Amino acid sequence: MSKITLITGASRGLGRNAALSVAKKGGDVVLTYHSRREEADAAVAEIEALGRKAVALQLDTGKVAGFADFATRLRDALRETWGRESFDHLVNNAGHGDFALSADTTEAQFDRLVDVHFKGVFFLTQALLPLLADGGRIVNYSSGLTRVSAPGWGAYAAVKGAIEVLTVYMAKELGARGIAVNTVAPGAIETDFFGGAVRDTPDFNAFFAGMTALGRVGVPDDIGPMVASLLSEDNRWINAQRIEVSGGQGI
C-alpha cells in the first residue's frame, strides 16, 4: 500500500517540489492551496503523470476556524480516492514572508506571521492527528534564519524558532504512536517566496550566496528530494531534529 503525504501550500515553490519529489519516490499526495487553484490542478496533473494519485484541497492555514471543515473534506478525499481513513505523512510547509525591522513591524504583520507559521501549524496538526496513521511522520518547515540573523527578518525567524521548539515537544508527545517529528530548515532559496526576492534581485541573491559555503543560494530541487528522503523508511530513526538544508549558509 502506497504512503499518502499531505503537504500544505504545495501549489508552488518548495511545497510543490516536495510533492513531486514524494511522487517520484512512489508516494501519493494530498496538496493544499490557498487561492491558486489552477496551479494546484497543474501540480496534481504532474503527479498523476508520474503514475501516482493526488488530490488538491483548498485551505487557509492562517484561519484555525476552518480546520475542522478541512479535516472533514480530507477524510472524504481519503475515502473516495484511496479507500482509507488515514494518511501517513504531514508536511507543514505553507507560509509567507514579511520583511521589516523589529522597530517597524506592525501588529498586523506580526499577527499574520504567528497565525500562519505557528498557530496554524499547531492547530492544524492537532486537528489532523486523528487521521494521521500510527508510525507516521510530521515535517515542520523552519528557516536558516533561526541560526543566522539578517536584519528585517526578526519576527519571521522568531515564529520559525517557535516551530523548532514545538517540533521537539510533538516528537516527545507522539512517540507513543510511533510518529516521528522533525524540522527542516532551508537556507535562502530561489522561489517566489517574498515576491521572488532571492530569485529575482541580484544584490539579494549575491548577499546570501556570499554567506554560503557552496557559493550559491539554493533551488527547490535542493530541498524537496531531501524532504522525500526524510519521509522514507531509510530515515525512520531520525526524530526530534532540526535539519538545516542550506549549503553551509553562514558558517
C-alpha positions as CSV (number, residue, x, y, z in Angstrom):
1,M,0.0,0.0,0.0
2,S,1.4,3.4,-1.0
3,K,2.1,6.1,1.5
4,I,0.0,9.2,1.4
5,T,1.6,12.6,2.2
6,L,-0.3,15.8,3.0
7,I,1.7,18.9,2.1
8,T,0.4,22.3,2.8
9,G,1.0,25.1,0.4
10,A,2.0,22.8,-2.4
11,S,0.7,24.5,-5.4
12,R,4.0,26.3,-5.8
13,G,7.6,26.7,-4.6
14,L,9.1,24.4,-2.0
15,G,5.8,22.6,-1.3
16,R,5.2,21.8,-5.0
17,N,8.8,20.5,-5.3
18,A,8.3,18.3,-2.2
19,A,5.0,16.9,-3.6
20,L,6.7,16.0,-6.9
21,S,9.7,14.5,-5.0
22,V,7.4,12.3,-2.9
23,A,5.6,11.1,-6.1
24,K,8.9,10.3,-7.8
25,K,9.7,8.1,-4.8
26,G,6.4,6.2,-5.3
27,G,4.2,8.1,-2.8
28,D,0.7,9.7,-3.3
29,V,0.0,13.2,-2.3
30,V,-2.8,15.4,-0.9
31,L,-1.7,19.0,-1.5
32,T,-3.3,22.2,-0.2
33,Y,-3.5,25.6,-1.8
34,H,-4.7,28.9,-0.6
35,S,-6.0,30.6,-3.7
36,R,-4.1,29.3,-6.8
37,R,-6.4,26.5,-7.9
38,E,-5.1,26.4,-11.4
39,E,-1.5,25.9,-10.2
40,A,-2.7,23.2,-7.7
41,D,-4.5,21.4,-10.5
42,A,-1.4,21.6,-12.6
43,A,0.6,20.0,-9.8
44,V,-2.0,17.2,-9.5
45,A,-1.7,16.5,-13.2
46,E,2.1,16.4,-13.0
47,I,1.9,13.9,-10.1
48,E,-0.6,11.8,-11.9
49,A,1.7,11.8,-15.0
50,L,4.2,10.1,-12.7
51,G,1.7,7.3,-12.1
52,R,0.8,8.4,-8.6
53,K,-2.5,9.6,-7.1
54,A,-3.0,13.2,-6.0
55,V,-5.8,15.4,-4.7
56,A,-5.8,19.2,-4.2
57,L,-7.8,20.8,-1.3
58,Q,-8.3,24.5,-0.5
59,L,-7.0,25.6,2.9
60,D,-6.1,28.9,4.5
61,T,-3.5,27.8,7.1
62,G,-3.9,31.1,8.9
63,K,-7.6,30.5,9.9
64,V,-8.0,28.0,12.6
65,A,-11.8,28.2,12.4
66,G,-11.6,26.4,9.0
67,F,-9.6,23.4,10.2
68,A,-12.5,21.2,11.3
69,D,-14.1,21.6,7.9
70,F,-10.8,20.8,6.2
71,A,-10.4,17.6,8.3
72,T,-13.9,16.5,7.1
73,R,-13.0,17.3,3.5
74,L,-9.7,15.4,3.9
75,R,-11.4,12.4,5.4
76,D,-13.9,12.4,2.4
77,A,-11.0,12.6,-0.1
78,L,-9.1,9.8,1.6
79,R,-12.2,7.5,1.4
80,E,-13.0,8.4,-2.2
81,T,-9.5,8.3,-3.7
82,W,-7.8,5.7,-1.6
83,G,-10.5,3.8,0.3
84,R,-8.7,4.7,3.5
85,E,-9.5,6.5,6.7
86,S,-5.9,7.8,7.4
87,F,-2.8,9.3,5.8
88,D,0.8,8.7,6.6
89,H,2.8,12.0,6.5
90,L,2.1,15.6,7.3
91,V,4.4,18.3,5.9
92,N,3.6,21.8,7.3
93,N,5.1,23.9,4.6
94,A,2.7,26.7,3.8
95,G,3.9,30.2,4.6
96,H,4.8,33.7,3.6
97,G,7.4,36.3,4.4
98,D,7.1,39.8,5.9
99,F,10.3,41.9,5.8
100,A,10.5,44.7,8.4
101,L,12.9,45.7,11.1
102,S,11.7,45.0,14.6
103,A,11.2,48.7,15.2
104,D,8.9,48.9,12.2
105,T,7.0,45.7,12.3
106,T,3.2,46.3,12.5
107,E,0.9,44.3,14.7
108,A,-0.9,43.1,11.6
109,Q,2.3,41.8,10.1
110,F,3.2,40.1,13.4
111,D,-0.2,38.5,13.8
112,R,-0.3,37.2,10.3
113,L,3.2,35.6,10.7
114,V,2.1,34.0,14.0
115,D,-1.3,32.8,12.6
116,V,0.2,31.1,9.6
117,H,3.6,29.9,10.7
118,F,3.0,29.0,14.4
119,K,-0.7,29.0,15.5
120,G,-1.8,27.5,12.2
121,V,0.8,24.7,12.3
122,F,-0.1,24.0,15.9
123,F,-3.8,23.7,15.5
124,L,-3.8,22.1,12.0
125,T,-1.6,19.4,13.3
126,Q,-3.9,19.0,16.3
127,A,-7.0,18.8,14.0
128,L,-5.4,16.2,11.8
129,L,-3.9,13.9,14.4
130,P,-7.0,11.6,14.4
131,L,-6.4,11.0,10.7
132,L,-2.6,10.6,10.9
133,A,-1.6,6.9,10.9
134,D,0.4,5.5,13.8
135,G,4.0,5.1,12.7
136,G,3.6,8.2,10.5
137,R,5.8,11.3,10.1
138,I,5.5,15.0,10.6
139,V,7.9,17.5,9.0
140,N,7.7,21.2,10.0
141,Y,9.4,23.8,7.9
142,S,11.6,26.3,9.7
143,S,14.3,28.6,8.3
144,G,18.1,29.0,8.2
145,L,17.3,32.5,9.7
146,T,16.7,31.0,13.1
147,R,20.5,30.3,13.3
148,V,21.9,33.1,11.1
149,S,20.5,36.6,11.6
150,A,19.6,39.1,8.8
151,P,18.1,42.4,9.8
152,G,14.4,42.7,8.8
153,W,13.6,39.0,9.4
154,G,13.2,39.1,13.2
155,A,9.5,38.4,13.5
156,Y,9.6,35.7,10.8
157,A,12.6,34.0,12.4
158,A,11.0,34.2,15.8
159,V,7.9,32.3,14.8
160,K,10.1,29.7,13.0
161,G,12.1,29.4,16.2
162,A,8.8,28.6,18.0
163,I,8.2,25.8,15.4
164,E,11.6,24.3,16.2
165,V,10.7,24.1,19.9
166,L,7.2,22.8,19.1
167,T,8.7,20.0,16.9
168,V,10.7,18.6,19.9
169,Y,7.6,18.5,22.1
170,M,5.5,16.9,19.3
171,A,8.1,14.2,18.9
172,K,8.0,13.5,22.6
173,E,4.3,13.5,22.9
174,L,3.6,11.5,19.7
175,G,6.4,9.0,20.3
176,A,4.0,6.5,21.9
177,R,2.2,6.3,18.5
178,G,5.4,5.8,16.7
179,I,5.2,9.2,14.9
180,A,8.5,10.9,14.2
181,V,8.5,14.7,14.0
182,N,11.4,16.7,12.6
183,T,12.1,20.3,11.4
184,V,13.6,21.1,8.0
185,A,15.3,24.5,7.9
186,P,16.1,25.7,4.3
187,G,18.5,28.4,3.7
188,A,18.0,31.1,1.1
189,I,16.2,29.5,-1.9
190,E,15.2,30.8,-5.4
191,T,11.4,30.7,-5.3
192,D,8.6,33.2,-5.5
193,F,8.8,33.5,-1.6
194,F,8.6,37.1,-0.5
195,G,7.9,38.2,-4.1
196,G,10.8,36.2,-5.5
197,A,13.3,38.4,-3.7
198,V,16.1,35.8,-3.6
199,R,15.4,34.6,-7.1
200,D,14.9,37.9,-8.9
201,T,17.0,40.5,-7.0
202,P,20.7,40.2,-8.0
203,D,22.0,42.0,-4.9
204,F,19.9,40.0,-2.5
205,N,20.9,36.7,-4.3
206,A,24.6,37.7,-4.2
207,F,24.3,38.6,-0.5
208,F,23.1,35.2,0.6
209,A,25.3,33.4,-1.9
210,G,28.3,35.1,-0.3
211,M,27.2,33.7,3.1
212,T,27.0,30.2,1.8
213,A,30.0,27.7,1.8
214,L,28.9,26.3,-1.6
215,G,28.9,29.7,-3.1
216,R,25.3,29.9,-4.3
217,V,21.8,30.1,-3.0
218,G,19.6,27.1,-3.1
219,V,16.9,26.0,-5.6
220,P,13.8,23.9,-4.9
221,D,15.5,20.7,-6.1
222,D,17.9,21.1,-3.2
223,I,15.0,20.8,-0.7
224,G,12.2,18.6,-2.0
225,P,14.2,15.5,-2.5
226,M,15.7,15.8,1.0
227,V,12.2,16.0,2.5
228,A,11.0,13.0,0.5
229,S,14.1,11.1,1.7
230,L,13.3,12.1,5.3
231,L,9.9,10.6,5.0
232,S,11.2,7.3,3.7
233,E,11.9,4.2,5.8
234,D,15.6,4.8,5.2
235,N,15.4,7.6,7.8
236,R,12.9,6.0,10.3
237,W,15.2,6.6,13.3
238,I,15.6,10.4,12.8
239,N,13.4,12.1,15.3
240,A,13.1,15.5,17.1
241,Q,15.8,17.0,14.9
242,R,16.4,20.4,13.3
243,I,17.9,19.6,9.9
244,E,19.3,22.6,8.1
245,V,19.5,22.4,4.3
246,S,21.4,25.5,3.3
247,G,24.6,24.6,1.5
248,G,26.5,25.8,4.6
249,Q,24.9,29.2,5.0
250,G,26.6,31.5,7.5
251,I,29.4,29.1,8.7
